[in-house]
Amino acid sequence: MTLSRIMMSAAAALVAGTLAGEGRALAQDAAQSAAQTPPEGFSWYVLNELNGFYLDIEDPTNRPPLITEVPEGVIEPVDLNMDGRTDWLIRWPDSTRFCGTGGCRTTLYICGEDGFVRAFDRQALRFEIKVIDREQRVEATLHTVNCREGREECTRVWVWDAAAKRLRVVASSDGGENWNEPPPVEDAGQGAD
């Protein structure tokens, strides 16, 4: 075997070992997240929203079967502020109740010393929590009504401000200006557009 083939084999083994190790770490993280059960209040809230949509006060029997379990993947544990306490992300189901031209509703609750704070609750075309410059951020792609004129969509970015107990705007990755900055929590009267 030539030296170059030996080196290529060693490199391939190193990459395979590294990827296997990363895969194990990701699987462990996923297993730990899956093992967490959301607080009962979040499950109740989601079930109430899912079932309440179909209420017909003129004929309460005019409805599909009662939803008694939160659909898988709707409530997921996260740690936005990296304090070791579980925050909760609600990715509402893709339905006309929660989605419109502005995307689907996403709700984020941050765990604090005095309970949970609803930090993000609005429609988004895309919603991610990611680390940028060693800082955990919420990044959402929003509909044209929240963007500069002529743009179909734009990205907005927030970080958790523990002192203010709310999300604080930071520069967006798409270079968008914050001239029509949407609040991270829509008013209760606003719904799917």
Backbone as numpy.savetxt, mean C-alpha at the origin, in Angstrom:
# Nx Ny Nz CAx CAy CAz Cx Cy Cz
39.96 -28.76 -17.57 39.11 -27.58 -17.57 40.01 -26.35 -17.57
39.66 -25.38 -18.42 40.48 -24.17 -18.50 40.19 -23.26 -17.32
41.12 -22.34 -17.10 40.98 -21.41 -15.99 39.72 -20.56 -16.15
39.42 -20.13 -17.37 38.23 -19.29 -17.57 36.95 -20.07 -17.26
36.90 -21.36 -17.62 35.72 -22.17 -17.31 35.58 -22.38 -15.80
36.70 -22.57 -15.13 36.68 -22.74 -13.68 36.15 -21.46 -13.03
36.61 -20.30 -13.51 36.18 -19.04 -12.95 34.69 -18.81 -13.24
34.24 -19.15 -14.44 32.82 -18.99 -14.77 31.97 -19.91 -13.91
32.41 -21.13 -13.67 31.67 -22.07 -12.82 31.60 -21.55 -11.39
32.71 -21.01 -10.89 32.74 -20.47 -9.53 31.81 -19.27 -9.42
31.82 -18.41 -10.44 30.95 -17.23 -10.42 29.48 -17.65 -10.46
29.17 -18.65 -11.29 27.79 -19.14 -11.37 27.35 -19.72 -10.04
28.24 -20.47 -9.38 27.91 -21.05 -8.07 27.69 -19.95 -7.03
28.53 -18.91 -7.08 28.39 -17.81 -6.14 27.06 -17.09 -6.33
26.71 -16.80 -7.60 25.44 -16.13 -7.90 24.27 -17.01 -7.45
24.33 -18.31 -7.76 23.25 -19.21 -7.38 23.10 -19.26 -5.86
24.21 -19.32 -5.15 24.17 -19.33 -3.68 23.62 -18.05 -3.12
24.03 -16.93 -3.70 23.53 -15.62 -3.25 22.03 -15.52 -3.49
21.57 -15.91 -4.69 20.16 -15.84 -5.00 19.35 -16.78 -4.11
19.89 -17.96 -3.84 19.19 -18.89 -2.96 19.07 -18.30 -1.57
20.13 -17.66 -1.09 20.10 -17.02 0.23 19.09 -15.89 0.27
19.05 -15.07 -0.78 18.08 -13.98 -0.84 16.66 -14.54 -0.91
16.50 -15.62 -1.67 15.19 -16.26 -1.78 14.71 -16.77 -0.43
15.63 -17.39 0.33 15.27 -17.87 1.67 14.88 -16.70 2.56
15.64 -15.59 2.50 15.33 -14.42 3.32 13.97 -13.85 2.95
13.67 -13.76 1.65 12.38 -13.25 1.21 11.25 -14.17 1.65
11.48 -15.48 1.57 10.47 -16.44 1.99 10.22 -16.33 3.49
11.29 -16.14 4.28 11.13 -15.98 5.72 10.35 -14.71 6.03
10.69 -13.60 5.35 9.96 -12.35 5.56 8.48 -12.53 5.21
8.21 -13.20 4.10 6.82 -13.43 3.68 6.08 -14.29 4.69
6.75 -15.32 5.22 6.12 -16.19 6.21 5.81 -15.42 7.48
6.73 -14.56 7.92 6.49 -13.77 9.12 5.33 -12.81 8.91
5.27 -12.16 7.74 4.17 -11.24 7.45 2.84 -11.98 7.40
2.85 -13.16 6.76 1.61 -13.92 6.62 1.12 -14.40 7.98
2.04 -14.64 8.90 1.67 -15.14 10.22 1.00 -14.06 11.07
1.15 -12.81 10.73 0.55 -11.74 11.52 -0.94 -11.63 11.21
-1.72 -11.51 12.24 -3.15 -11.34 12.09 -3.49 -9.89 12.37
-4.24 -9.25 11.47 -4.59 -7.84 11.71 -5.49 -7.69 12.93
-5.42 -6.54 13.59 -6.34 -6.30 14.70 -7.78 -6.45 14.22
-8.62 -6.93 15.11 -10.02 -7.22 14.77 -10.73 -6.01 14.16
-10.40 -4.82 14.64 -11.05 -3.61 14.13 -10.84 -3.40 12.63
-9.65 -3.76 12.12 -9.40 -3.62 10.69 -10.23 -4.61 9.89
-10.32 -5.85 10.39 -11.14 -6.85 9.71 -12.61 -6.41 9.70
-13.09 -5.93 10.85 -14.47 -5.46 10.94 -14.72 -4.32 9.96
-13.79 -3.36 9.91 -13.90 -2.20 9.01 -14.01 -2.65 7.55
-13.13 -3.54 7.14 -13.13 -4.01 5.74 -14.43 -4.75 5.44
-14.84 -5.66 6.33 -16.08 -6.41 6.10 -17.29 -5.48 6.05
-17.30 -4.48 6.91 -18.39 -3.51 6.92 -18.46 -2.76 5.58
-17.31 -2.33 5.07 -17.28 -1.61 3.79 -17.69 -2.52 2.64
-17.22 -3.77 2.65 -17.55 -4.71 1.56 -19.04 -5.04 1.56
-19.60 -5.29 2.73 -21.02 -5.66 2.81 -21.95 -4.47 2.70
-21.54 -3.32 3.24 -22.39 -2.13 3.24 -22.70 -1.61 1.85
-21.83 -1.86 0.91 -22.01 -1.39 -0.46 -23.31 -1.93 -1.06
-23.69 -3.12 -0.65 -24.84 -3.78 -1.26 -26.15 -3.56 -0.51
-26.13 -2.76 0.55 -27.34 -2.57 1.34 -28.41 -1.82 0.54
-29.55 -2.42 0.45 -30.72 -1.82 -0.19 -31.75 -1.64 0.92
-31.90 -0.42 1.42 -32.78 -0.20 2.57 -34.24 -0.49 2.25
-34.62 -0.44 0.96 -36.00 -0.77 0.57 -36.24 -2.27 0.62
-35.21 -3.06 0.34 -35.32 -4.53 0.39 -33.97 -5.10 0.81
-33.69 -5.20 2.10 -32.40 -5.68 2.58 -32.06 -7.11 2.14
-33.04 -7.85 1.61 -32.74 -9.20 1.12 -32.20 -9.17 -0.31
-32.26 -8.01 -0.96 -31.78 -7.85 -2.33 -30.27 -7.59 -2.30
-29.52 -8.66 -2.11 -28.08 -8.53 -1.97 -27.41 -9.87 -2.24
-26.13 -9.84 -2.55 -25.40 -11.10 -2.67 -25.17 -11.69 -1.27
-24.63 -12.89 -1.19 -24.35 -13.49 0.12 -23.43 -12.60 0.95
-23.65 -12.62 2.25 -22.85 -11.85 3.20 -21.39 -12.30 3.14
-20.48 -11.34 3.07 -19.04 -11.64 3.11 -18.64 -11.73 4.57
-18.12 -12.87 4.99 -17.80 -13.08 6.40 -16.30 -13.17 6.67
-15.50 -13.24 5.62 -14.05 -13.28 5.79 -13.40 -12.24 4.88
-12.39 -11.58 5.40 -11.65 -10.59 4.60 -10.94 -11.34 3.48
-11.12 -10.91 2.23 -10.42 -11.58 1.13 -8.90 -11.53 1.33
-8.25 -12.60 0.93 -6.80 -12.70 1.08 -6.10 -11.55 0.34
-5.11 -10.97 1.00 -4.31 -9.91 0.38 -4.88 -8.51 0.55
-6.07 -8.38 1.13 -6.66 -7.05 1.29 -5.98 -6.29 2.43
-5.74 -6.96 3.56 -5.07 -6.32 4.70 -3.68 -6.93 4.84
-2.65 -6.09 4.77 -1.30 -6.63 4.89 -0.45 -5.82 5.87
0.42 -6.51 6.60 1.29 -5.82 7.55 2.45 -5.13 6.83
2.79 -3.94 7.29 3.95 -3.20 6.79 4.60 -2.50 7.99
5.72 -1.90 7.79 6.35 -1.09 8.85 6.92 0.15 8.18
6.05 1.12 7.91 6.46 2.33 7.19 7.49 3.13 7.96
7.26 3.34 9.24 8.16 4.20 10.01 9.32 3.43 10.65
9.44 2.16 10.35 10.56 1.32 10.77 10.81 1.40 12.28
9.70 1.37 13.05 9.82 1.41 14.51 9.63 0.03 15.14
9.46 -0.99 14.31 9.27 -2.34 14.82 7.83 -2.68 15.14
6.93 -1.70 15.10 5.51 -1.96 15.33 4.82 -2.12 13.99
3.85 -3.00 13.94 3.19 -3.29 12.67 2.20 -2.19 12.31
2.38 -1.63 11.12 1.42 -0.72 10.50 0.58 -1.59 9.57
-0.57 -1.11 9.14 -1.46 -1.94 8.31 -1.86 -1.21 7.04
-1.74 -1.93 5.94 -2.09 -1.43 4.61 -3.33 -2.18 4.13
-4.33 -1.43 3.71 -5.54 -2.03 3.15 -5.55 -1.73 1.66
-5.46 -2.76 0.87 -5.56 -2.65 -0.59 -6.97 -3.12 -0.95
-7.86 -2.15 -1.08 -9.26 -2.46 -1.30 -9.44 -3.24 -2.60
-10.42 -4.16 -2.65 -10.62 -4.99 -3.86 -10.89 -4.14 -5.10
-10.50 -4.68 -6.22 -10.69 -4.02 -7.51 -12.16 -4.17 -7.91
-12.97 -3.19 -7.51 -14.40 -3.21 -7.84 -14.86 -1.77 -8.00
-16.05 -1.59 -8.54 -16.58 -0.24 -8.73 -16.78 0.47 -7.40
-16.89 -0.26 -6.32 -17.06 0.35 -5.00 -15.81 1.11 -4.58
-14.64 0.61 -4.95 -13.38 1.18 -4.49 -12.49 1.74 -5.59
-12.87 1.53 -6.84 -12.01 1.94 -7.95 -12.76 2.81 -8.94
-12.01 3.66 -9.63 -12.56 4.51 -10.67 -11.43 4.93 -11.59
-11.62 6.02 -12.33 -10.57 6.47 -13.24 -9.31 6.91 -12.50
-9.45 7.20 -11.21 -8.30 7.60 -10.40 -7.57 6.44 -9.76
-7.94 5.22 -10.16 -7.30 4.04 -9.59 -8.16 3.45 -8.48
-7.55 2.64 -7.66 -8.27 1.98 -6.57 -7.87 2.58 -5.23
-8.79 2.54 -4.31 -8.57 3.08 -2.97 -7.53 2.25 -2.23
-6.67 2.93 -1.53 -5.66 2.31 -0.68 -5.67 3.07 0.64
-5.60 2.33 1.74 -5.62 2.94 3.07 -4.43 2.43 3.86
-3.74 3.34 4.52 -2.57 2.99 5.32 -2.75 3.53 6.74
-2.62 2.66 7.71 -2.68 3.04 9.13 -1.30 2.85 9.75
-0.84 3.87 10.45 0.45 3.83 11.13 0.20 3.61 12.62
0.92 2.66 13.21 0.80 2.37 14.62 1.63 3.36 15.43
0.99 3.98 16.40 1.69 4.91 17.28 1.49 4.51 18.73
2.01 5.29 19.61 1.87 4.98 21.04 0.43 5.09 21.52
-0.36 5.93 20.85 -1.75 6.15 21.25 -2.75 5.43 20.34
-2.31 4.44 19.59 -3.19 3.73 18.67 -2.76 3.96 17.24
-3.69 3.83 16.33 -3.39 3.95 14.90 -3.80 5.31 14.35
-3.06 5.76 13.34 -3.36 7.00 12.63 -3.61 6.64 11.17
-4.72 7.10 10.63 -5.00 6.89 9.20 -4.14 7.89 8.43
-3.08 7.39 7.82 -2.09 8.26 7.19 -2.34 8.46 5.70
-2.90 7.45 5.04 -3.16 7.54 3.60 -4.49 6.86 3.35
-5.37 7.54 2.62 -6.67 6.95 2.30 -7.23 7.68 1.09
-6.93 7.16 -0.08 -7.38 7.78 -1.32 -7.19 6.82 -2.48
-7.72 7.20 -3.63 -7.49 6.41 -4.83 -6.09 6.67 -5.35
-5.49 5.63 -5.89 -4.18 5.76 -6.53 -4.11 4.76 -7.68
-3.49 5.20 -8.76 -3.29 4.30 -9.89 -2.22 3.26 -9.53
-1.29 3.65 -8.68 -0.22 2.77 -8.21 0.16 3.25 -6.81
0.43 2.32 -5.92 0.82 2.66 -4.54 1.94 1.73 -4.13
3.03 2.32 -3.64 4.17 1.52 -3.19 4.77 2.13 -1.93
5.32 1.25 -1.11 6.14 1.68 0.01 7.54 1.20 -0.34
8.49 2.13 -0.42 9.84 1.73 -0.78 10.87 2.62 -0.11
12.10 2.11 -0.09 13.20 2.83 0.52 13.93 3.60 -0.58
14.06 4.91 -0.36 14.82 5.77 -1.28 15.75 6.60 -0.41
17.03 6.60 -0.73 18.01 7.35 0.06 17.92 7.01 1.54
17.83 5.71 1.83 17.76 5.20 3.21 16.56 5.73 3.99
15.51 6.10 3.28 14.30 6.62 3.92 13.10 5.87 3.37
12.24 5.36 4.25 11.05 4.65 3.84 10.02 5.67 3.36
9.47 5.45 2.15 8.56 6.43 1.56 7.29 5.78 1.01
6.24 6.56 0.97 5.01 6.18 0.29 5.06 6.89 -1.06
4.91 6.12 -2.12 4.92 6.70 -3.47 3.63 6.27 -4.16
2.86 7.26 -4.63 1.59 6.97 -5.29 1.51 7.69 -6.62
1.03 6.98 -7.62 0.76 7.59 -8.92 -0.72 7.96 -8.91
-0.98 9.24 -9.16 -2.34 9.76 -9.06 -2.88 10.20 -10.41
-4.18 10.37 -10.47 -4.92 10.76 -11.67 -4.65 12.21 -12.06
-4.96 12.55 -13.27 -4.70 13.85 -13.87 -5.19 15.04 -13.05
-6.30 14.91 -12.31 -6.81 16.04 -11.54 -5.84 16.50 -10.46
-4.87 15.68 -10.12 -3.87 16.02 -9.10 -2.54 16.43 -9.72
-2.50 16.61 -11.02 -1.23 16.85 -11.72 -1.21 18.21 -12.42
-0.01 18.56 -12.90 0.10 19.76 -13.72 -0.76 19.60 -14.96
-1.19 20.71 -15.49 -2.02 20.68 -16.69 -1.31 19.93 -17.80
-2.06 19.08 -18.48 -1.51 18.34 -19.60 -0.95 16.97 -19.23
-0.87 16.65 -17.96 -0.35 15.35 -17.54 -1.50 14.42 -17.19
-1.44 13.20 -17.68 -2.48 12.21 -17.41 -2.35 11.63 -16.01
-1.12 11.54 -15.54 -0.87 11.02 -14.20 0.43 11.60 -13.69
0.60 11.55 -12.38 1.83 12.06 -11.77 2.11 11.29 -10.49
3.34 11.33 -10.06 3.75 10.61 -8.86 3.92 11.60 -7.71
3.40 11.22 -6.57 3.55 12.01 -5.35 4.22 11.12 -4.31
5.05 11.73 -3.48 5.82 10.97 -2.49 5.68 11.63 -1.12
5.50 10.79 -0.10 5.40 11.25 1.27 6.30 10.41 2.16
6.73 10.99 3.28 7.43 10.25 4.33 6.65 10.47 5.63
6.81 9.55 6.57 6.12 9.66 7.84 6.83 10.66 8.73
6.08 11.61 9.24 6.59 12.60 10.18 6.03 12.22 11.55
6.85 11.57 12.38 6.38 11.05 13.66 5.92 12.16 14.60
6.60 13.30 14.58 6.23 14.40 15.47 4.85 14.96 15.11
4.58 15.11 13.81 3.30 15.65 13.37 2.22 14.58 13.26
2.63 13.30 13.32 1.72 12.16 13.19 0.95 12.20 11.87
1.70 12.45 10.80 1.08 12.46 9.47 2.17 12.29 8.42
1.74 12.06 7.18 2.67 11.99 6.07 3.05 13.40 5.64
4.33 13.58 5.31 4.85 14.86 4.86 5.34 14.70 3.42
5.02 15.67 2.57 5.39 15.64 1.16 6.90 15.80 0.99
7.47 15.01 0.09 8.86 15.17 -0.32 8.88 15.18 -1.85
10.03 15.52 -2.42 10.14 15.61 -3.88 9.75 14.28 -4.53
9.01 14.37 -5.62 8.57 13.17 -6.33 9.61 12.71 -7.34
9.59 11.41 -7.59 10.59 10.83 -8.49 10.36 11.18 -9.95
9.14 11.66 -10.30 8.89 12.00 -11.71 9.18 13.47 -12.00
9.73 14.18 -11.01 10.07 15.58 -11.21 8.87 16.49 -11.19
7.72 15.94 -10.81 6.50 16.74 -10.78 6.53 17.80 -9.71
5.89 18.89 -10.01 5.79 19.97 -9.04 4.65 19.67 -8.08
4.72 20.21 -6.90 3.68 19.98 -5.90 2.64 21.09 -5.91
2.36 21.68 -7.08 1.47 22.83 -7.15 0.04 22.48 -6.82
-0.41 21.29 -7.12 -1.77 20.87 -6.83 -1.71 19.67 -5.92
-0.97 19.82 -4.83 -0.68 18.69 -3.96 -1.94 18.13 -3.31
-2.27 16.87 -3.61 -3.44 16.26 -2.99 -3.12 15.84 -1.55
-4.08 15.90 -0.69 -3.84 15.40 0.67 -3.74 13.88 0.64
-2.97 13.29 1.52 -2.87 11.83 1.52 -4.16 11.15 2.00
-5.03 11.91 2.67 -6.31 11.37 3.11 -7.41 12.22 2.50
-8.27 11.59 1.67 -9.39 12.32 1.07 -10.46 12.57 2.11
-11.26 13.60 1.90 -12.39 13.88 2.77 -13.37 12.71 2.69
-14.11 12.50 3.75 -15.04 11.37 3.81 -16.08 11.41 2.70
-16.45 12.59 2.23 -17.47 12.71 1.19 -16.99 12.36 -0.19
-15.67 12.25 -0.38 -15.14 11.94 -1.71 -15.13 10.44 -1.91
-15.38 10.04 -3.12 -15.38 8.60 -3.43 -14.73 8.36 -4.76
-15.06 7.22 -5.36 -14.49 6.85 -6.65 -14.95 7.86 -7.69
-14.00 8.29 -8.53 -14.37 9.23 -9.60 -14.51 8.54 -10.92
